[in-house]
Amino acid sequence: MSAIIYTVLKEFFVEIHGHPVKARIMSPINDENTFTFQVSSYFKNSSEKDANIPASTFTSYANAERHLLGYLEAFQNTLDLGGDVAQGVNF
C-alpha cells in the first residue's frame, strides 16, 4: 500500500467546554477533487460507549467544510447534554 500525502487547506482551533479541539480540512496532493477532515478529539454520547468518529470523503471543499462545522456543532451539543470527550488524532 502506498502512502498518501495530504495538503492541509484550512485549520480550525476551537474550545468546547474547556476542551481544545483542533480540526483540519485536507486534500490528497494527487487528487484535487477529494476532501476530508480530521479532528483532534471526538465526542461520545452519554448513552454510547464508542466515540462518534467522522470518516467521510467529499467531492468539494464546501461540503467538507459544512460537514466539519456540523460535526463541531454536534460536539458542542453533545457536551451540553452530558456527553464525554474521547481522544482522537494527535497532530
WOLIN-V805608 format. One line per field, one symbol per residue. ss: DSSP state (H for helix, E for strand, C for the rest). phi: phi as a letter, one per 20 degrees, with the letter a starting at -180 (. if undefined). A space follows every 10 residues. Layout:
ss = ???
phi = ???
This chain:
ss = CCCCCEEEEE EEEEEECCEE EEEEEEEECC CCCCEEEEEC EEEECCCCCC CECCCCEECC HHHHHHHHHH HHHHHHHHHH CCCEEEECCC C
phi = .efddddeeb cdccddlndf cebbdcbffe bedccbccce bddcffecee fedfbbdceb ffffffffff ffffggfffg enfcddfcee b
